[in-house]
Amino acid sequence: MNRLVIIGNGFDLAHGLPTSYKHFLNDFWRNILKNVETQKTANLLNISKTHLGMFENIKEINSFIDIESSLKQYGSTYGYNYNYETKKLIHNSSPGQVIFEFKSEFFKILNERNVKNWVDIEGEYYYQLKKIVREAEIEEERIEKVKKLHKEFDEVKELLEEYLCKNVSKPFLDKKLNLIDNFSKFFKIRYLDSYSFEEYLNEFPKEDYEELTKFNEFLKENDTYLSNAKIIIENKLEVTNLFVNFNYTNSITKYGNKFNSEYEYHGKFDPINIHGELPKSNNRIIFGFGDEMDDDYSTIEKLDDNEYLKNFKSFQYSLNSNYKKLLDFIESNKFQVYIMGHSCGLSDRILLNTIFEHENCRSIKVFYRKKEDGTDNYTNLVQNISRHFNDKALMRKKLVNKILCNELPQVKQNQ
C-alpha cells in the first residue's frame, strides 16, 4: 500500500521553524526600524521619518500590539491623535500631517487579524475578493478595487518570500532537523505480529485485508532480507511515499537519506513541492486560494474578467508538472493518506477533494498536535477534512479513528 503524505506548515513548526503567518508579521514589526528604509515597507505604510522615536523607545516589540500601544502613548505625550479604528496617528497642530498610517488596507486587515490570533493570509484574500464582488455595483469600480487588492496581495507575498528566504535558510534547517527518527518510525516497513497487524488492518476497509495480509506474510517469510530491502524491490512490491509538500521550505528533503538507508526499509521517498520552492525561480511559489467548490466561485467566474481569477491556485498549478505528477500517482495504485501538519483548510479544497474522494484513497490517517494543556487538534482536523468531501458517508468510511492515529512529534526549540 503506497502512502500519500500531505505536509503542511505544522510540519515545519513541529521542527522549530518560524514559518507561520504570525511569525512573519511579528518579525516585520520587530525589525520596523530597519524595514522603514525599504521600498517594500513604503508600499505598505506611511511613516514620518521625523517621528521614528515612537519606535525607538519601545522596550520590546513582539507584534503589532506593542507598536499600537506605543503609537497611543507617543500621541498622548506629544498631543497627537491616534485612531484605533483607522490605525492612524495624526499631527493635530498641522492638519492633515500623518505620522503613521497603513497605505495598504489588506496589510492593515492582516495585522488586525493577527492581534486576534487567527491570521490567514490566503483565506483573508478570498474573503476580501468576495466582499468586493458582492458590494461594488458598478463594474469599473469593482475591477479597480480588485486590482488594488491584487497589488496589495502581491506586496505581502513578496514580503513573505523575503522573510522565508532570510529566516529559514539551509544552515538553520541543518541545525534544527536532527531528530528525524521521530517521524521516520511511522514509515518503517516490517513484519507485524498478529496484534499489531490487526490494529493496522483497522485503518483500512475490509476489501483491502487480503492484499495487506499477503504482504505482511511476505515480510515474515523474508524478514532476514529487510536490512537492504532488495527482495521487496525485486518482487515488485516496493512501497512509494509521495510527499506532497504544501510548504515553501525544503524541510522534507532531510528525510530522503533516511528513507534510502540500506539498513531499514521505509519505502521509496518521492517529494513534490506542490506550492513551489524558495528561492528557486523555476518553481515559483503558488500563493492564493483554491476553493472552486465554494458557492461564490461560480459568480466570480461568470464576471468574465480574468483579473478576478488571477490568484486561484488551479490556474497556477498548470505552470509546471507537479500537479500532473500528483494525479499520475493517485491514478496508479491504492494509497493511504497521512496528514502531517496540514490544517486541511479551504484554501486547498479542490486539490484535497481530488485526493480524498478518489477510489484509490483507501484511508486517511491524521497526525494530530497535542498542546501543552493536554488537549489536541484531532477533532478540529477531522472537521476540516469533512469539508473536502461531497460524500459524507465516504468520509466516515475513510477516516482512521483517533485511537489508531498518532501525535505529530514536536522538536523542542533548543534541540
C-alpha positions, 0 to 999 in steps of 0.5 A: 500500500503506497502512502500519500503524505500531505505536509503542511506548515505544522510540519515545519513548526513541529521542527522549530521553524518560524514559518507561520503567518504570525511569525512573519508579521511579528518579525516585520514589526520587530525589525520596523526600524530597519524595514522603514528604509525599504521600498517594500515597507513604503508600499505598505505604510506611511511613516514620518521619518521625523517621528521614528522615536515612537519606535525607538523607545519601545522596550520590546516589540513582539507584534503589532500590539506593542507598536499600537500601544506605543503609537497611543502613548507617543500621541498622548505625550506629544498631543497627537491623535491616534485612531484605533479604528483607522490605525492612524496617528495624526499631527493635530497642530498641522492638519492633515500631517500623518505620522503613521498610517497603513497605505495598504488596507489588506496589510492593515486587515492582516495585522488586525487579524493577527492581534486576534490570533487567527491570521490567514493570509490566503483565506483573508484574500478570498474573503476580501475578493468576495466582499468586493464582488458582492458590494461594488455595483458598478463594474469599473469600480469593482475591477479597480478595487480588485486590482488594488487588492491584487497589488496589495496581495502581491506586496505581502507575498513578496514580503513573505518570500523575503522573510522565508528566504532570510529566516529559514535558510539551509544552515538553520534547517541543518541545525534544527532537523536532527531528530528525524527518527521521530517521524521516520518510525511511522514509515518503517516497513516490517513484519507485524505480529498478529496484534499489531497487524490487526490494529493496522488492518483497522485503518483500512476497509475490509476489501483491502485485508487480503492484499495487506495480509499477503504482504505482511506474510511476505515480510515474515517469510523474508524478514532476514532480507529487510536490512537492504530491502532488495527482495521487496524491490525485486518482487515488485512490491516496493512501497512509494511515499509521495510527499506532497509538500504544501510548504515553501521550505525544503524541510522534507528533503532531510528525510530522503537519506533516511528513507534510502538507508540500506539498513531499514526499509521505509519505502521509496521517498518521492517529494513534490513541492506542490506550492513551489520552492524558495528561492528557486525561480523555476518553481515559483511559489503558488500563493492564493486560494483554491476553493472552486467548490465554494458557492461564490466561485461560480459568480466570480467566474461568470464576471468574465474578467480574468483579473478576478481569477488571477490568484486561484491556485488551479490556474497556477498549478498548470505552470509546471508538472507537479500537479500532473505528477500528483494525479499520475500517482493517485491514478496508479495504485491504492494509497493511504493518506497521512496528514502531517501538519496540514490544517486541511483548510479551504484554501486547498479544497479542490486539490484535497477533494481530488485526493480524498474522494478518489477510489484509490484513497483507501484511508486517511490517517491524521497526525494530530498536535497535542498542546501543552494543556493536554488537549489536541487538534484531532477533532478540529482536523477531522472537521476540516477534512469533512469539508473536502468531501461531497460524500459524507458517508465516504468520509466516515468510511475513510477516516482512521479513528483517533485511537489508531492515529498518532501525535505529530512529534514536536522538536523542542526549540533548543534541540 
